[in-house]
């Protein structure tokens, strides 16, 4: 009711126009910058390696030069190796934690969830400084340098809360009778966990994997405080100076294209799945009639 009053309170036909087109306007504002990045990636580059902002004849020189950039390739490999190590460990810790919370008492559940949400809302700069101080007083004091290991531990520390938040709502919907039935059929606790619990949590696990992967690849503030000489794509992008580098725009365009293709593929798959289900329902209704 209040929403309709808001639209009607606008002058003239503006309310009707916005009511019909506002979602498309929002999508336009979201996707236009992404399209601009893709278009700019086909521009040339200056002598300093910056992207040319004036649109001219499209060229793929930036894509060719991207994979000749040793600094970028090394940072990309570091990011991929780091994510491959961080994601499974983070998700496994989150799964075990959520399973324990599911069987815990209410005050234990509330305490852990409060600590999890507190970690999420805590500013990254504060988290990064606290981790840097921790490693300085422990890891560095033992004679080791900041690098892959400290970044690895840091990424796990700030990714686990997000994975817990993604997985636990699904865990809370688990029917305990399924677990008891598995025990009655002679399955062990470990076998039941992998045969019953994990398949039930699979959609949430995939969400947690996507969130953890994105956060690990994108993080700069925390990584920059504990990385030492270990360089990731995130730290390399944020430390560029004197203009927008062509390789940054090109890499961003590749990421956007891959993301859009994946979203489009999942959308098409979902569309045909729903279409098939509707056909089956229609066929079943005709038979019953």
N, C-alpha and C positions, 0 to 999 in steps of 0.2 A: 504494500500500500504506500509506504513512504517513498519507495523507488519511483512509482508512477507519479506521485506528487512532485518529486524532484524534476522529472522530465517535463511535466506540464507547467512548472514554474518558470521555465526558460522562455525568453521572448520569441515571438513569431513562430516560424516553423523550425527553429533551431532544435527544440526539444524532440520533435519527431525525427529529424535528421540524425541527431546524435543517438537516439534510441535504436535506430535501425543500423547505423554505421559505426558506432563507437568501438565495437570489438574489432572491426577491420582497421580502424585508425590505430588502435593499440598494436595490433599485429604488424601494421605498416611501420610504426616507430621502432618495433623490436627488430624486424628483419631487414629494413633498409640498410642500417650500418653493416650488417653481415654481407649483404649483396655488394656494397661499396668495397669492402675488403677483398672480395673475390675478384671484382673488376680491376681494382688497383694492382692485384698480383700479376696481371697481364700487362702492366706498364713496364717501361724500362727502369733503369736505376742510374743514379748520378755517379760521378767519379769517387765519391766518398762512400758509396754503397747504400745511399738512402733511396727510398722509393720516389719515383717521379709522380707528382700529384696531378699533372695535366694529362688527360686522356688523349692517347694518340693511337697509332697502329698497334693492335694487340701483338704481344710477343711472349714466348715461353722462356725467355732468357733467365728470368728469376728462378724458375723451377729447375733449370739446368744448373745454375750457379749455386742453388740451395744445397745440393748434394755434393758440391765441391768445397763447401765451407767446413773445414776440419773442426773448427771450434763448435759449430752447431752440431755436427755429427757426434762428436765426443759427448756433448751435453745431452743429446737425445738418447744415446746409448746408456748414459748414466741414469737418466730418468726412467727408461724402460726397465733396466736391471733393478733399480730401486723399487719401482711399482710392482714388478714380478715378485719381489721378496716381501714387500709390505702388505699387499692385498690378501694373500692367503693366510698369513699370520694374524692380521687384524680381524678378518672374518671368522677365523676359527676361535679366536679369543672371545669375540662377540657372541658366537653361537653357544659356546660353553657357558658364558656368563648368563645369557638369556635363559638357557635351560636350568641353571641353578636358581635364577630369580623366579622362574615359573614354579619351582618347588619350595621356595623360601617363604618365610613368614612376612606378613604385610609390612612390619616396621623395617625389615631388612630390604624388602623391595623398594619402599619409599626412600630409604637412605641412599641406596645405590642409584636410583633414578634421579634423585636430587643432585648427587655428586656428578652424574653424567651431564645433566642439563647445565649445571654450574660451569663445567669444563667447556661446554659448547658456547655459552654466552660470554666466557672470559675473553678479553681482547687478545688477539694473536701476539701482539707485541709483548704483553705481560707473560704469556705462555712461553714465548721464545726466550725472553730474558731469564725466566726461571730455569728453563732447560739449559741455557748457556752457563748459568751459575752452577747448576748441578754437575754438568760435565767438567767444568773448570775445577771444581773441588774434588772430583772423583777420577774421571777418566784421564784428564790432562795431568793431574797431580801424580798419577802412576807412570807418567812418561810417554803416554800415547798422544797422538795428534787428533784434532777434530777432522772428521771426514765421513766416509760412507757409513760407518757403524753408528756414529752419533746422529746422523740424519735419519738413518733407518729406525732407530729407537724413538726419535722425536716424531716421525710420521706415524708410527704405531700409537704413540701416546695421544695424539690429537685426532686420529681417525677412528679409534675404537669407540668413543662415545657416539659418534654418528652412526656407526654400524650397529650399535646396541639399539639406538632409537629406531633404526630401520627394521630390525629383526624382531624386537620384543613384542610389538602389537600382534604380529602373526603367531608368535609363540604363545601369547596369552589366549589365543583362540583354539589351542590344541586340546583335543578331547582326551582326557586321561584314561578313559576306557580303552582307547586304542593301545596305549602302552601296557595296561594290565592284560589285555587280550593277547598281546604278543608274548608277555611273560608266561601266561597260561599255556600257550602253544609250545613252550620250551625254548624260546629264543633268549639269549643272554642280554644283558643290559647294553653291551657294545653293539651287538647285532641289531637290537631294537632301535638304538639311536640312529644307526645308519640306514635301516630299512623303513622306519616309521617317521622319526623326527625330522631327519634331513629332507626327505621328499615333501613333507608338509611345509617346511620352511623355505623351500626352493625359490618361490617368487621373491620373498623378502631377502634371501641371500643374494640373488641377482641384483636387487636394488642396492644392497650394501656394497657389493663389488663395484657397481657403477659409481656410487658416491665416493668410496675410498679411492678408486682409481683416479677420478677427476680431482679430488683434493690433493692427492699425492703429486700428480703431474703439475698442478697449478700453483702449489704453495710457494711463496717467496719469503715472507717475513720470518717465519720460524726457521726455514731452511737456511736463509742467509746468516742467521745468528749462530748456527751450529755446524755449518758445512766446512769450515776451514778452506781448503783448496778444492774441495769437491764441488763441481759445477753441474747444475741441472738446467733444463731448458727454461724453467721459471726464473731462476736467478740470472741466467744469461740475458733473457729478454729485458728484465727490469734494470739491468746494469748497463744497457746500451746508452750511449750519449750522442749528442750532436745530430738530432734528426731521427726519423723513423726508418730503421734499416729495412731494406727490401726483403731480406730473408725472414724477418719477423712477420711482415705482411703475408708473404708466400706461405710460411708455415701455418699462420692463422687461417688462411684460405683453405689449405689442405684439411685442417681439422674441421672447419665448418662444413666443407663438402662431404667429408666422411660421415659427420654427424647427421646431416640432412639426408644422406642416402640411407643410413641405418633407420632413421625415423620413418622415412617414406616406405622402406621395406617392411617394417613392423606394421605400419598403418595398412598397407596393402594386404599383408597376411591376415590381420585382424578383420579387415573388410570381407575377404573371401571366406574366412572361418564363420563369421556371423551370417553371411549369405547362405552358406551350406547348412548351418543350423536352422535357419528360417525355412529353407526348402524341406528339410527333414520334418520340421514341425507341421508344415503345410501338407506334406504327404501323409503324415500320421493322422492328421485331422480328417483328411479325405477318406482314409481307410476306416476310421471310426464312424464317420458319417454313413 
